[in-house]
Amino acid sequence: MKNRVALYDIIFFLVFPLVVWNYGRDMIGDYYAMLLSSAPGIIYSVFRFVALKQFNVFGIFMLVNLVVGALVDVLAGSAIQLLWNNVYYAYTLGAVFFLTIIIKKPIALYFALDIVELQGQNRQHMKPLFMKKKLFSIFQLITLGFVIRDIVLASIKVWLILRYGVDAFDKGIILRQALNWAFSAVFVLGFLYVAKAAQEVAPDSEQALEESN
């Protein structure tokens, strides 16, 4: 199943956009080729959202991110402005993630609560466990990873735009996917560590809860 999802991600977020961009820009222009290249990924993401019924913090975040990203592209008006808008949006997203760290509500923690809830755990019982200092620090670090990913991606895109102009588009697609895969591996390791630590602490927490009742 995981291999199938990875294959679909490659097809809809890498192969289709590159094919549409390289073969469509001469016929419909750079700007419309950019917009059209993102359509398969948007349709695929909406379908996956509905199919998985991810009506939780993570699902809502992904849907909002998808809608805002599409609007940023559509409202750009030109190919080069679309590229710059994506840079601004990536920096903004990184700032939002960093804000959740500052206010001590790291978004990674709420993503993790969504995951454990889908696995049958009680969300309300797990949240105090995740708020413990050791695990909470891990969630802060994972969220910081989100910040670093977006800042690195946006900064490299700035360099690509200044160097290649609109031809930076296809290079940005490859870069984005490569960074997503690289950071996803780190995030998965972080969440696995949290899951293991939670299993070790959960029995003690449940016993304490029973004794208090």
C-alpha positions in Angstrom: 0.0 0.0 0.0 2.8 2.4 0.9 4.6 1.6 -2.3 1.5 2.3 -4.3 1.0 5.7 -2.6 4.7 6.5 -3.3 4.2 5.6 -6.9 1.0 7.7 -7.2 2.9 10.6 -5.7 5.7 10.3 -8.3 3.2 10.1 -11.1 0.9 13.0 -10.0 3.5 15.4 -8.4 6.5 14.7 -10.6 5.9 12.9 -13.9 2.7 14.7 -15.0 3.9 18.2 -14.1 7.2 17.7 -15.9 5.5 16.3 -19.0 2.8 19.0 -19.1 5.4 21.7 -18.6 7.9 20.5 -21.2 5.4 19.6 -23.9 2.7 22.2 -23.2 4.5 25.5 -22.7 5.1 25.9 -26.5 1.4 25.5 -27.2 -0.3 27.3 -24.4 2.5 29.5 -22.9 4.5 29.3 -19.7 1.9 30.5 -17.3 -1.0 28.3 -18.4 1.4 25.3 -18.7 2.3 25.9 -15.0 -1.3 26.0 -14.0 -2.2 22.9 -16.0 0.8 21.0 -14.7 -0.5 21.4 -11.1 -4.1 20.2 -11.9 -3.4 16.4 -11.7 -1.8 16.8 -8.3 -4.7 18.9 -7.0 -7.3 16.4 -8.2 -5.3 13.5 -6.8 -4.9 15.2 -3.4 -8.7 16.0 -3.2 -9.6 12.4 -4.1 -7.2 11.0 -1.5 -8.5 13.4 1.1 -12.1 12.3 0.5 -11.3 8.6 0.2 -9.4 8.5 3.5 -12.0 10.7 5.2 -9.2 12.7 6.9 -11.5 15.3 8.5 -9.0 16.1 11.3 -6.3 18.6 11.9 -3.9 17.1 9.4 -6.6 16.6 6.8 -8.0 20.2 7.2 -4.4 21.6 7.0 -3.7 19.7 3.8 -7.0 20.8 2.3 -6.4 24.5 3.2 -2.9 24.3 2.0 -4.1 22.9 -1.3 -6.8 25.6 -1.8 -4.5 28.5 -0.8 -1.7 27.1 -3.0 -4.1 26.9 -6.0 -5.3 30.5 -5.4 -1.7 31.7 -5.2 -1.0 30.2 -8.6 -4.3 31.3 -10.2 -4.0 34.9 -9.0 -0.4 35.3 -10.1 -1.3 36.4 -13.6 2.1 35.5 -15.1 4.6 32.7 -15.1 7.4 34.6 -13.3 5.0 36.0 -10.7 3.7 32.5 -10.1 7.2 31.4 -9.2 7.7 34.3 -6.9 4.3 33.7 -5.3 5.3 30.2 -4.4 8.5 31.5 -2.8 6.5 34.0 -0.7 4.0 31.3 0.2 6.7 28.8 1.3 8.3 31.5 3.6 4.8 32.3 5.0 4.1 28.6 5.7 7.5 28.3 7.4 6.6 31.3 9.6 3.2 29.8 10.5 4.9 26.6 11.6 7.5 28.6 13.6 4.7 30.5 15.3 3.2 27.2 16.5 6.6 26.5 18.2 6.7 29.9 19.8 3.2 29.6 21.3 4.0 26.1 22.4 1.4 24.4 20.2 3.6 22.6 17.7 1.5 21.5 14.8 3.4 18.1 14.7 1.8 17.3 18.0 -1.7 17.6 16.6 -0.7 15.6 13.5 0.5 12.9 15.8 -2.8 13.0 17.7 -4.6 12.5 14.4 -2.4 9.4 13.7 -3.0 7.7 17.1 -6.7 8.4 16.9 -6.9 6.7 13.5 -5.1 3.8 15.2 -7.9 3.5 17.7 -6.3 5.4 20.6 -8.2 7.9 22.8 -7.2 11.4 21.6 -8.0 13.0 25.0 -6.0 10.4 26.9 -3.0 10.7 24.6 -2.7 14.5 24.6 -1.5 14.8 28.2 1.0 12.1 27.4 2.3 14.0 24.4 2.5 17.2 26.5 5.1 15.6 28.8 8.5 17.4 28.5 10.4 14.7 26.7 7.8 14.0 24.0 6.8 17.6 23.7 10.4 18.5 22.9 10.4 16.0 20.0 7.3 17.6 18.6 8.9 21.0 18.8 11.9 19.6 16.9 9.7 17.9 14.2 7.8 21.1 13.7 11.2 23.0 13.4 12.0 20.5 10.7 8.9 21.7 8.8 10.2 25.3 9.2 13.6 24.4 7.9 12.2 22.4 4.9 10.1 25.4 3.8 12.8 28.0 4.3 15.4 25.8 2.4 13.0 25.1 -0.4 12.0 28.8 -0.8 15.6 30.0 -0.6 16.8 27.6 -3.3 13.8 28.6 -5.5 14.9 32.2 -5.2 18.4 31.3 -6.5 16.8 29.2 -9.3 14.5 32.1 -10.4 17.3 34.6 -10.4 19.5 32.3 -12.4 17.0 30.6 -14.8 13.9 32.8 -14.8 10.7 30.8 -15.7 12.9 27.8 -16.7 13.4 27.3 -12.9 9.9 25.8 -12.8 10.8 22.2 -13.7 13.9 22.3 -11.5 11.7 23.5 -8.6 9.3 20.6 -9.1 12.2 18.1 -8.8 13.7 20.0 -5.9 10.4 20.1 -4.0 9.8 16.4 -4.3 13.3 15.5 -3.4 13.1 17.7 -0.2 9.7 16.3 0.7 11.1 12.7 0.5 14.2 13.6 2.4 12.5 15.4 5.2 9.6 12.9 5.3 12.1 10.2 6.2 13.3 12.3 9.2 9.7 13.1 10.2 8.8 9.4 10.1 11.7 8.5 12.4 10.6 11.3 14.8 7.0 10.0 14.9 8.2 6.4 15.3 10.3 7.5 18.3 7.3 9.2 19.8 5.1 6.2 19.2 7.6 3.9 21.0 8.0 6.3 23.9 4.2 6.6 24.2 3.8 2.9 24.4 6.3 2.7 27.2 4.6 5.5 29.2 1.0 4.8 28.3 0.5 1.9 30.7 1.6 4.0 33.7 -0.6 6.8 32.6 -3.6 4.5 32.3 -3.0 3.0 35.7 -2.8 6.5 37.2 -6.0 7.5 35.5 -7.8 4.4 36.9 -6.5 5.0 40.4 -7.7 8.6 40.3 -11.2 7.4 39.3 
